[in-house]
Structures are given as C-alpha cells and as structure tokens.
C-alpha cells in the first residue's frame, strides 16, 4: 500500500501566495534577493524567502544566541539567523570563498545586524575544527561531498537540545534514487548517516530542495 502524498505542488501561483503569507521583506532583504538574482544561475544557491523566515522564527523560538553556518554565499541565511538573535547574539558563518562577501556585508549593514555576524574565510573543516564555542544552531549549506565531515564537526559543538539544520537533502529529488551519482549520491549517503546517528532525532522535510532538522539529544 502506498502512503498518501500530501505535499502541495509549488506552482508559480502557489509560490506567490506563500510570499504573500510570509513576513514582509525588509529593504535589506529585498535588496539582497535582487542583487543575488543578478548573479544568474548562481542565485539558486540562495535559500528562498520562506526558508529564511523559518530560520528567523526557529532562532527566536529556541532562544538561540550562538549560530554556526557552513556556506555563506551572499549572506541571506546568515541575515535570517541574525534577525532572530537577541542583542549580543552571534552568527559565525564560513565559506571557502569571499567573492560575494561585499554583497553580504552591505546587506548585513543595512539590516543593522553586521555586529552579530562574523565571517571566516577558508575551508570549513579548518574553521569548524578551530571553534571552541558551543552553538545553539548549526546550518549546513555547502559542498555536498563534505556534508558528513561537517556533520561530525558540528554535532559535538551543538548543545543538547540544540538544532542542526541541513540544506539540499533531497537534491532535486536525486537523493531518492538508489542509483544516484555525484552530489545526489553524496547527499543520499549523508541522509543515511544522519538517520543512523543516535545522538540526534531528525526529520527530513520537503522545504526548498529538502531540509533536515535534527535535535541534539
């Protein structure tokens, strides 16, 4: 017997309606979306506005004060987390390239949260390995073959009761294919790794290209 599929197809009309039901974008957020769109195909690396709103809400719900992010790009997700932080909170975001950092920094400054975001340039495995802090939330959104490595570095650094969020865990649906190759195969292996990890309880949701939310026990 097949399980009932209750996921709504996201047509352009549904997507526009979802945007209407989401919190309004600030001038800084809208500018950042527009500026990232100008990058062409690269813009797909930016999380959608509803996912950003979710991250801000999760940050507030959990009372998070310290967030670590793997994969900065143009800074929209870091901005989303920062908007949910209390005064004195901090997002540490790292990326192997600083090519798009000026875009991110302008948006962070215009949103008045630049003092809450710390960018670290270099391989994430090195950055994470050097961190002694304990975090309330970790977000993985970088090169897919390294997800398991990032996972093993962030889980010990997230407090019990904290969250690990992992993006692109359906990878255009390719992760569901047992014969997946490339990034699809890497994500499929990562998903199996997370499911078998008894340090967390997790759920995979069809948000954007797939989002796993894991609770550290």
N, C-alpha and C positions, 0 to 999 in steps of 0.2 A: 504493500500500500504506500502510495506517495503522500508525503506530508503536504498540507495546504500551503501554498506560497502566498504570502500576504504583503510582499514588498511592492509598493507602487512604482510603476514606471515613471521615471523623471523626464517628462517631455519638456520642451521649452515653456509651455503654458504652466505646467506644474512648478517648474523651477522659478518662474516669475512670481507665482503665487507664494511660494515658500519665501522668496525675498521680501514680499510684502508683509509676511507674518513674522519676520525676523526683526531684531532691534535695528533701528536706523543706523546707517553707517556714519561715522564721524567724517569730517572733511579730510582728516589724515588717512583714514582707512580708504575712502573713495579715491583719493589721490594715489595711494599705493596700488590699489587694484588697477587703476587706469595706467599708471606708469609700468606696472608689470605686464599688462596686456600688450603694451607697445614692444615688448621683447619677442613677440611672436610665439612660436611653438614652445619656447621655454616657459611660457606663462602657465602651462599645465602643472608645473611643479608647485604653484601656489595653492594652498588649501582654499576651498570655497568659503564664501562668507558665512554660511550656516555652520560650517565646522569651526570657524573662528569664534562665532557666537557661543557655540557649545563649549569651547575651551575656556572662554572667559567665565561662563557660568560654572563650569566644573571647578575652576580655580577659586571662585567665590564660595561655592557650596562646601568645598573641602577645607576652606580657610588656609589654603596653601600660602606659604611665604617664600619658599625656595623651589625654583623650577629649573631643570636642565633640559636642553634641547639639542638634538643631533641633526643638523641640517638647517641652515639659516635662510638661504636663498635671498629674497628681497625683504624678509623680515616680518611677513604678515602674521605668522603663527606666534612669533616672539611678542609681537604687539598685542595679540589676543590674550596671551597669558599675562602680560604686564598690566593690561587694563583690568584684570581681575585681582591683582595683588593689592594688599594693604600697603600703606606707607612703610617704607623700609624693606619691602619685599624685593626679591632679585630673580631675574631670569639669566642663567648662563647659557648662551647659545653658541654653538661652534660649527665651523664649516671649513672644508679644505681649501676653499677659495674666498677671497674678499672682493671679488669682481663686482658684486652687486651691493656691497656694504654701504656705499654712499646713498643709494636709494633707500635702504633700510633706515639708516641713521637720520635722514631727513624726515621720514615718516614718524619715527620714534620721537624726534624732537618736536615735531608739530603736534603730536598727541600728548606731549608733556610727560612722557614716561621714559625718556632716554636715561635718566638716572637709575632706572630699575632694570636696565638691560646691559649685560656685559658680554661683548663679543670676543670669542677666542678663535684665532686663526691657526689652522693646522689639522693634521689627521685626528679624527675624533677619538680613536683608540688611545692616542697620546694624551689628549685633553682630558678624557674621562679617567684615565689612569692616574693623572696628577691631582684629581679632585679629592679632597678630604672631607668635603661637606656632605651632610645628609639632606636629601631632597624630598619634597612632598609629592612632586610630579616629575616624571621624565617623559619626553616625547621623542620618538624615533622617526625620522623622515629624511633618510639619506640613501647611500648606495645599498642596494638590496642584498648583494652577496655578503655584506658585513653585518647584517642585522643580528645574527646570532652572537657575534663578537660584542656588538654594542649592548645587547641584552644582558650578557654575562657581566658586563662592566657596570650597568646601571642598576640592576636588581639589588646588589648588595648596598648600593648607595641611596636607595629609596627607603624611607622609614616604614615600619609596619603600619598598615592602614593607608599607605600612600599608593599612588597610581602610576602605572607605566602605560602610556598610550603609543600605539604603533600604527603608522600610516601605510596605505597602499597594500594592505594584507590580502586583498583579492587580486590585485594587479591586473586590472582589465578583465577579470574572470579567469585568467590563465592559471592561477594558483589552484583552481578546482580540477585541473586536468592532470591525471597521474603521469602523463607523458610530457608535461611541461618542460621547457628548456629555458636556459638563460635566467633572467630575473624572475620569471614565473616559477621556475624550479627552485630558485633560492628562497623565494617567499613561501612556497609550499613547505620547504624544509624548516624554515623559521616557524611557521604556524604549528607544525608538529612538535617542535622544540618547546614552544610556549605551552601547548596543551599538556605536555608531559611534565612540565615544571611544577613540582608540588609546593614551591614557595609562593605560588600565586593562584588566584582564582580568576579566570578570564572569560570574556565573551567577545566574539567577532561579529561586528555589525556592518551592514551594507551602507555605510556613510561614505560618500565620495567614492574612492577606489578601494574602500574597505578600511575599517578602523577597529583595532583590538584594544579593549580597555581591560587592563589587568590590575587586580587588587593585591598588593603585597600582604601576605599573611603575617 
